[in-house]
Amino acid sequence: MALGGGTFISQNKVLPGAYINFVSAARAGSVIGERGVSAMPFELDWGNESDIFTVERADFEKNALTLFGYDYGNVKLKNIREVFKRARTLLCYRLNGSGVKAANTFATARYSGVRGNDLKTVISSNVDVPASFDVKTLIDNVVVNSQTVVTAAGLKDNDFVTFKPGAVLAVNAGLALTAGTNAAIVAGTAYAAFLSKIESYSFNTLGCPTNDVTVTALFINFTKRLRDELGVKFQTVLPVTATIPDHEGCIVIPNTVNDVGAPAHALVYWTTGAQGACEINKSLTNALYDGEYTINTVYTQSQLEAFIAAGIFAFHKVGTGVRTLDDVNSFTSFTADKTADFGSNQAIRVIDQIANDVALIFNTNYLGVIPNDESGRISLWNDIVKHHKDLEQIRAIENFDPALVIIEEGDTKKSVVISDVVTVTNCMTQLYMTVVVA
């Protein structure tokens, strides 16, 4: 087994090994959860048809053909590569998986979809044992599985096909699987099914890959309900539609791309991965776009200013590259109780991190375990204070005063009430300088 290694944000690695950062700030504590989990539905030609399936970046790079039916570099997987430019984990769902599975006399494609039509089976006599057959599964004329059997009953299903045990094996030069189809129409019900399934998962960002006004409204309402009513903290990335959500949980993108045949919502993929992976002590302001699309950035200075005022996450041209303008979300109706800080995605990442981490601390270590007495509340206070000090060490918050964390018994003997004050740190975005020349 290979030893673990690389950099770290928090001390939660599993494999033994050396995890080393060369940074100026102190390291985070062990209770700060890692980011980098994005969730999104896709229209795919191959793959899991009815469930959320988890894909890690390394798995995608190594096993793209098995997971999605195409090699890693294929243009069909461009949008998934966009997500993984920054994301660590993708919770994936196939929107159009209710089509027909391709088949021939000997096998049926493992999944429905048009990619199954690129499969074939080749059967030849085994040179060493003439009574046996070599049965090969090919995709794009590349062998992906080979077995030697006497009858079809001895064949084992592989990643691409399930065999028909009652078939009579016969030598052939290659028999294609045919009649595979994707779902004919991807309607709003497919997106609703995805949202219903993803609700029970934990993730940092949710991507809405469509400009359909009805579907984007569905994603917006889903985000508001989970954040505001259920306390589930994440942000949703979606293209600009007729109505800007005015909510800190929504990040909207105005830019389209110039690539022929690309969807208008193409930048949702990169942004969903980038926002989900952005650490709580970092900002995506002025981040370099390192994806594969050619972005339309024909905006005037006044238009860019209007984007920021409207809470729109835009891309613009800087020199020879394309960068993000300002790391903002769509919340703009600031009040004394909910200031402009809530329009900053960096601030929301910190707020969400605190909410998620404190909930994890309580649910894991205290819920149903620790008595609600003075000693138990002091223990919880110590854990929360340590968590906040770790946030302060990585410069996600500043000027933290432990005395402002107050934990008291609630209205019942089973409840505790916490008062907490934090000051979120933001990355520098503007410089004002006066130079006096003597």
Buried (B, 14 or more C-beta within 10 A) or exposed (E): EEEEEEEBBBEBBEEEEEBEEEEEEEBBBEBBBBBBBBBBBBBBBBBBBEEBBEBBBEBBEEBBBBBBBBEBEBEBBBBBBBBBBBBBBBBBBBBBBBBBBBBBBBBBBBBBBBBBBBBBBBBEEBEEEEEBBBBBBBBBEEEBBEBEBEEBEBBEBBBBBBBBEEBEBEEBEEBEBEBBBBBEEBBEEBBEBBBEBBEEBBBBBBBBBBBBEEBBBBBBEBBBEBBEEEEBBBBBBBBBBEEBBBBBBBBBBBBBBEBEEBBBBBBBBBBBBBBBBBBBBBBBBBBEBEBBBEBBBEBEEEEBEBBBEBBBBBBBEBEEEBBBBBBBBBBBEEEEEEEEBBBBBBBBBBBBBBBBBBBBBBEEEBEEEBEBEEEBBEBBBEBBBBBBBBBBBBBBBEEBEEEEBEBEBEEEEEEBEBEBEBEBBBBEEEEEEEEEEE
